Amino acid sequence: MKSGAAWLASAAPREVDAFLEGLSDNALTALPWLFEFWALPHQLPPEGDWKSWVIMGGRGAGKTRAGSEWVRKLVEGPTAAAPGKCHRVALVGETFDQAREVMIMGESGILACSPPDRRPVWEAGRRRLVWANGATATVYSAHEPEALRGPQFDAAWVDELAKWKKAEETWDMLQFALRLGAHPQQVITTTPRNVGVLKRILRNASTVTTHAPTDANRAYLAESFLAEVQSRYGGTRLGRQELDGVLLDDVEGALWATGTLEQCRVERLPELSRIVVAVDPAVTACKASDECGIVVAGVVTRGEPQDWRAYVLEDASVRGGPVEWARAAIAAMERHGAERLVAEVNQGGDLVESVIRQVDPLVPFKGLRASRGKGMRAEPVAALYEQGRVKHLLSGNLGTLEDQMCQMSVRGFEGRGSPDRLDALVWALHELMIEPASGWRRPQMRRL
């Protein structure tokens, strides 16, 4: 569903002129303040009898504007002096300063979004907004959860909950205070993070969500900003969280953590000693089958094995039949100048090599057989990351692969489906780092 703004942007000039000429003077004056006309779909409250509305989005996706307009809609009446639906609102930010600068005074804050005849007064000493109809919105800091013990509200706006240090305590105190009116509600605007309180709210049956990436709001963002962040973070796990607004779920006891992966990024590669393409073939070829994991990696083998460094260059995984993934794997070899293609053959046996040779009879191929479970096989590879000996190329489209890494524990994979991309990564690094190191011998000096 298009917003009014989207329709105006795509309409022919004569249609825009006809629309504007059909408005009365009062309607034309009010149009800039009519948020329902300009809003993107994720900025409008869902229908239904919900208690909590979580707006998850990337940076700059319009979350703050949505929160400000929701508060306006609740407290404003038909006229400036007429009562609205709600009378006492809590505004909770990480700190007082952040709440004031973002939720109150910011470019998308409540004051900026309010028309002149409905604009509330900011009482700095009491940290609250006061409307002409007597409604108030009081600011609270998540650093002081006990301040919410005593007051009571019929609505609340919670901003950037996922980064609060005392999120659990503050959220619980707010729930006890949200007790006025027939059906008190709250909106949570946040960039998602893997924190327990947010996941608990999302699991609640009375919670509804809307979601949008940063790019959804590109009409109001600088093109240079979008180009820079996409270039720097596009395709990374951090980019999926901060730009796509995706809640990334690190499992307890995972072999990899988001923080570890964020520290292993590089923009350029050194001269590599070897490059391989590793394949974890899909067992079936139907549409519902698992993906075929295809990962390209290289290694620098100067010095002793503890000095070797591996680089993950690309995740080229595909979903399709045997011929499709074989072609994708060989194309990846050609792009990166790989010397060998390695593939797991536990389930496909000789068929895996046969399929690959149908596409290229001369491809250097090595079949690999797993003798241990996925979690056990991944442990030594995770150790390489902990030692800082594996790097990820920023342009390698590795975000989905990194999601799978953060859902693998020694107990096995705890995400959905099969970790095909991760399996391919493990095979690549076994081929480049672990197996050669196990048979490595220190070069002997020749006698003169």
RAFENMO-V295860 format. One record per residue. N is the residue number from 1. RES is the residue in one small letter. PHI is phi in degrees with one decimal (* if undefined). OMEGA is omega as a letter, one per 30 degrees, with the letter a starting at -180 (* if undefined). D_CENTER is the distance of its C-alpha to the mean C-alpha in whole Angstrom. Layout:
N:RES:PHI:OMEGA:D_CENTER
N:RES:PHI:OMEGA:D_CENTER
This chain:
1:m:*:a:24
2:k:-82.1:l:24
3:s:-78.5:l:24
4:g:-59.7:l:28
5:a:-64.0:l:26
6:a:-64.7:l:25
7:w:-64.6:l:28
8:l:-60.0:a:30
9:a:-67.4:a:28
10:s:-99.8:a:29
11:a:-75.5:l:33
12:a:-69.5:a:36
13:p:-52.1:a:38
14:r:-67.4:l:40
15:e:-70.2:l:38
16:v:-64.4:l:37
17:d:-60.9:a:40
18:a:-64.4:l:41
19:f:-63.5:a:38
20:l:-67.8:l:39
21:e:-68.1:l:43
22:g:-81.9:a:43
23:l:-89.7:l:41
24:s:-71.7:l:44
25:d:-60.5:l:44
26:n:-64.4:l:42
27:a:-66.7:l:39
28:l:-66.1:l:39
29:t:-68.4:a:39
30:a:-80.9:a:36
31:l:-54.2:a:34
32:p:-60.0:a:32
33:w:-98.3:a:31
34:l:-89.9:a:30
35:f:-63.9:a:27
36:e:-58.5:l:27
37:f:-76.4:a:28
38:w:-92.4:a:25
39:a:-67.1:l:22
40:l:-81.5:a:19
41:p:-53.8:a:19
42:h:-73.8:a:16
43:q:-92.6:a:18
44:l:-102.8:a:21
45:p:-62.4:l:22
46:p:-66.2:l:22
47:e:-76.3:l:25
48:g:113.2:a:27
49:d:-96.8:a:28
50:w:-92.2:l:24
51:k:-100.0:a:24
52:s:-125.0:l:21
53:w:-115.3:l:18
54:v:-99.5:l:15
55:i:-103.1:l:13
56:m:-104.4:a:9
57:g:-161.1:l:8
58:g:-73.3:l:7
59:r:-61.0:l:10
60:g:76.2:a:13
61:a:-80.2:l:12
62:g:96.8:a:15
63:k:-68.4:a:15
64:t:-63.5:l:18
65:r:-60.7:l:20
66:a:-63.4:l:19
67:g:-64.1:l:20
68:s:-61.2:a:23
69:e:-69.6:l:24
70:w:-65.7:l:24
71:v:-62.1:l:26
72:r:-55.3:a:29
73:k:-62.3:a:29
74:l:-77.1:a:30
75:v:-92.4:a:32
76:e:-83.0:l:34
77:g:-103.3:l:37
78:p:-59.1:l:39
79:t:-125.8:a:41
80:a:-59.1:a:40
81:a:-92.4:a:42
82:a:-77.1:a:42
83:p:-69.3:l:39
84:g:-99.6:a:36
85:k:-67.8:a:34
86:c:-122.1:a:33
87:h:-125.5:a:35
88:r:-131.9:a:33
89:v:-120.3:l:30
90:a:-100.9:l:28
91:l:-114.1:a:25
92:v:-116.9:l:23
93:g:-119.1:a:21
94:e:-63.9:l:20
95:t:-136.0:l:24
96:f:-61.5:a:27
97:d:-61.8:a:26
98:q:-66.7:l:23
99:a:-62.6:a:23
100:r:-65.4:a:26
101:e:-73.5:a:25
102:v:-100.5:a:22
103:m:-78.3:a:23
104:i:-101.8:a:26
105:m:-95.5:a:27
106:g:-65.8:a:24
107:e:-61.6:l:24
108:s:-112.6:a:22
109:g:-76.0:a:24
110:i:-61.6:a:27
111:l:-63.4:a:30
112:a:-67.5:a:28
113:c:-86.8:a:28
114:s:-91.5:l:31
115:p:-65.9:a:34
116:p:-52.5:a:37
117:d:-81.1:l:39
118:r:-119.4:a:36
119:r:-72.3:l:35
120:p:-75.8:l:35
121:v:-100.0:l:37
122:w:-90.3:l:35
123:e:-98.6:a:37
124:a:-60.9:a:35
125:g:-62.8:a:38
126:r:-101.6:l:37
127:r:53.4:a:33
128:r:-150.2:l:33
129:l:-98.6:l:33
130:v:-128.2:l:36
131:w:-92.1:a:37
132:a:-62.4:l:40
133:n:-87.0:l:40
134:g:93.5:l:40
135:a:-67.8:l:36
136:t:-131.6:l:34
137:a:-131.4:a:31
138:t:-105.5:a:31
139:v:-89.5:l:28
140:y:-130.7:l:27
141:s:-103.5:l:26
142:a:-69.7:l:23
143:h:-77.1:a:25
144:e:-128.8:a:28
145:p:-60.0:a:28
146:e:-66.7:l:31
147:a:-65.0:l:32
148:l:-87.3:l:31
149:r:-87.1:a:33
150:g:125.4:l:36
151:p:-64.6:l:35
152:q:-139.8:a:34
153:f:-141.4:l:32
154:d:-109.5:l:31
155:a:-163.6:l:28
156:a:-151.1:l:25
157:w:-118.3:a:22
158:v:-112.3:a:20
159:d:-113.5:l:17
160:e:52.7:l:14
161:l:-53.9:a:15
162:a:-66.4:a:13
163:k:-107.5:l:14
164:w:-68.1:l:18
165:k:-75.4:l:20
166:k:-114.8:a:22
167:a:-63.3:a:20
168:e:-61.4:a:22
169:e:-64.4:a:25
170:t:-66.4:l:24
171:w:-61.8:a:23
172:d:-63.1:l:26
173:m:-62.5:l:28
174:l:-65.5:a:27
175:q:-63.8:l:27
176:f:-68.9:a:31
177:a:-83.7:a:31
178:l:-87.7:a:30
179:r:-137.1:l:33
180:l:-93.2:l:35
181:g:78.7:a:35
182:a:-74.0:a:35
183:h:-152.5:l:32
184:p:-64.4:a:30
185:q:-132.0:l:26
186:q:-145.2:l:23
187:v:-118.3:l:20
188:i:-119.2:l:17
189:t:-106.3:a:14
190:t:-158.3:l:11
191:t:-78.6:a:8
192:p:-68.6:l:7
193:r:-138.7:a:8
194:n:-80.1:l:10
195:v:-122.6:a:13
196:g:-61.4:a:16
197:v:-64.6:l:17
198:l:-66.6:l:14
199:k:-65.4:l:14
200:r:-65.2:l:18
201:i:-63.2:a:17
202:l:-65.2:l:15
203:r:-77.8:a:18
204:n:-68.1:a:21
205:a:-64.7:a:23
206:s:-92.1:a:23
207:t:-101.0:l:20
208:v:-119.7:a:18
209:t:-134.0:l:15
210:t:-130.0:a:14
211:h:-149.3:l:11
212:a:-158.3:l:10
213:p:-80.2:l:8
214:t:-53.8:a:10
215:d:-62.6:a:13
216:a:-62.5:a:14
217:n:-107.6:a:16
218:r:-62.9:l:17
219:a:-61.6:a:21
220:y:-110.5:a:20
221:l:-121.2:l:19
222:a:-66.1:l:21
223:e:-61.0:l:20
224:s:-65.2:l:21
225:f:-64.1:a:18
226:l:-61.6:a:16
227:a:-63.5:a:18
228:e:-67.2:a:17
229:v:-70.8:l:13
230:q:-68.0:l:13
231:s:-65.2:a:16
232:r:-82.6:a:15
233:y:-120.6:a:11
234:g:-59.7:l:11
235:g:83.2:l:10
236:t:-96.4:l:9
237:r:-66.0:l:7
238:l:-63.7:l:7
239:g:-64.8:l:6
240:r:-62.6:l:3
241:q:-79.6:a:2
242:e:-84.6:a:5
243:l:-105.9:a:6
244:d:-86.1:l:5
245:g:69.5:a:4
246:v:-93.4:l:3
247:l:-79.1:a:5
248:l:-91.8:a:6
249:d:-109.5:l:10
250:d:-81.6:a:12
251:v:-81.7:l:16
252:e:-64.9:a:19
253:g:77.4:a:21
254:a:-64.2:l:18
255:l:-72.0:l:20
256:w:-125.5:l:17
257:a:-120.5:a:15
258:t:-55.6:a:12
259:g:-59.8:l:14
260:t:-63.1:a:17
261:l:-68.7:a:14
262:e:-66.5:a:13
263:q:-88.4:a:17
264:c:-110.1:a:18
265:r:-88.9:l:17
266:v:-134.2:l:20
267:e:-94.8:a:21
268:r:-132.1:a:24
269:l:-108.1:l:26
270:p:-78.3:l:30
271:e:-72.4:a:32
272:l:-92.1:l:31
273:s:-79.2:a:34
274:r:-146.0:l:33
275:i:-135.2:l:30
276:v:-130.2:l:30
277:v:-113.5:a:27
278:a:-108.8:a:27
279:v:-126.3:l:26
280:d:-112.6:a:26
281:p:-66.2:l:27
282:a:-71.9:a:27
283:v:-73.5:a:30
284:t:-120.7:a:30
285:a:-117.7:l:29
286:c:-75.7:a:29
287:k:-62.5:a:26
288:a:-87.2:a:25
289:s:-71.9:l:25
290:d:-67.9:l:23
291:e:-72.9:l:21
292:c:-96.6:l:23
293:g:-74.1:l:22
294:i:-133.3:a:23
295:v:-128.9:l:22
296:v:-105.0:l:24
297:a:-143.5:l:25
298:g:-134.5:a:28
299:v:-145.2:l:29
300:v:-109.4:a:32
301:t:-111.3:l:35
302:r:-72.9:l:37
303:g:83.4:l:39
304:e:-81.8:a:39
305:p:-53.0:l:36
306:q:-68.7:l:34
307:d:-96.4:a:34
308:w:-69.3:l:32
309:r:-132.1:l:28
310:a:-105.6:a:26
311:y:-134.9:l:24
312:v:-90.9:a:21
313:l:-94.8:a:21
314:e:-163.2:l:20
315:d:-102.9:a:18
316:a:-109.6:a:20
317:s:-60.2:a:20
318:v:-139.5:l:21
319:r:-113.4:a:22
320:g:170.0:a:26
321:g:-75.9:a:30
322:p:-56.7:a:31
323:v:-66.5:l:32
324:e:-62.7:a:29
325:w:-73.5:l:27
326:a:-64.6:l:31
327:r:-64.0:l:30
328:a:-63.9:a:27
329:a:-67.2:a:28
330:i:-69.7:l:31
331:a:-63.2:l:29
332:a:-64.9:l:27
333:m:-60.5:a:30
334:e:-67.1:l:31
335:r:-61.7:a:29
336:h:-108.1:a:28
337:g:65.7:a:32
338:a:-71.2:a:32
339:e:-91.9:a:35
340:r:-154.6:l:34
341:l:-111.4:l:32
342:v:-116.3:a:31
343:a:-148.5:l:31
344:e:-72.0:a:31
345:v:-123.4:a:34
346:n:-57.1:a:34
347:q:-100.2:a:34
348:g:-88.7:l:35
349:g:57.7:a:38
350:d:-65.0:a:40
351:l:-62.0:a:38
352:v:-60.8:l:35
353:e:-65.0:a:37
354:s:-61.4:l:39
355:v:-63.5:a:36
356:i:-63.2:a:35
357:r:-74.4:l:39
358:q:-64.9:a:39
359:v:-83.9:l:37
360:d:-145.2:a:38
361:p:-62.0:a:41
362:l:-103.1:a:41
363:v:-63.3:l:38
364:p:-67.3:a:38
365:f:-127.9:l:36
366:k:-137.4:l:36
367:g:-87.1:a:36
368:l:-122.7:l:34
369:r:-120.6:a:35
370:a:-86.3:l:33
371:s:-109.8:a:35
372:r:-130.9:l:32
373:g:-67.3:a:29
374:k:-59.3:a:26
375:g:-62.9:l:25
376:m:-64.4:a:28
377:r:-68.7:a:28
378:a:-81.6:a:24
379:e:-56.2:a:26
380:p:-64.3:l:28
381:v:-71.0:l:25
382:a:-60.5:l:23
383:a:-63.1:l:26
384:l:-61.3:l:26
385:y:-65.7:a:22
386:e:-61.5:l:23
387:q:-82.0:a:26
388:g:74.0:a:24
389:r:-102.3:l:26
390:v:-128.2:l:23
391:k:-121.7:l:21
392:h:-112.8:l:18
393:l:-73.5:a:19
394:l:-57.4:a:16
395:s:-88.7:a:17
396:g:-88.6:l:17
397:n:57.3:a:14
398:l:-103.2:a:13
399:g:-59.1:a:9
400:t:-68.9:l:11
401:l:-58.6:a:14
402:e:-65.8:l:12
403:d:-59.4:l:10
404:q:-64.9:a:14
405:m:-60.7:a:15
406:c:-79.4:l:13
407:q:-117.4:l:15
408:m:-106.8:l:18
409:s:-124.3:l:21
410:v:-64.4:l:25
411:r:-76.2:a:25
412:g:125.2:a:23
413:f:-81.0:a:20
414:e:-113.8:l:19
415:g:-97.6:l:16
416:r:-86.9:l:17
417:g:70.8:a:19
418:s:-112.8:a:21
419:p:-81.4:a:19
420:d:-62.7:a:21
421:r:-66.5:l:19
422:l:-64.5:l:19
423:d:-58.7:l:23
424:a:-63.6:l:23
425:l:-60.1:a:22
426:v:-60.9:l:24
427:w:-63.0:a:27
428:a:-62.2:a:27
429:l:-76.1:l:27
430:h:-63.2:a:29
431:e:-66.9:a:31
432:l:-87.9:a:31
433:m:-118.2:a:31
434:i:-76.3:a:32
435:e:-66.2:l:35
436:p:-61.8:a:36
437:a:-67.0:a:36
438:s:-68.2:l:38
439:g:-107.4:a:41
440:w:-77.1:l:41
441:r:-124.0:l:44
442:r:-64.3:l:45
443:p:-58.3:l:47
444:q:-86.3:l:51
445:m:-77.4:l:53
446:r:-79.6:l:56
447:r:-76.2:l:59
448:l:-84.4:*:62
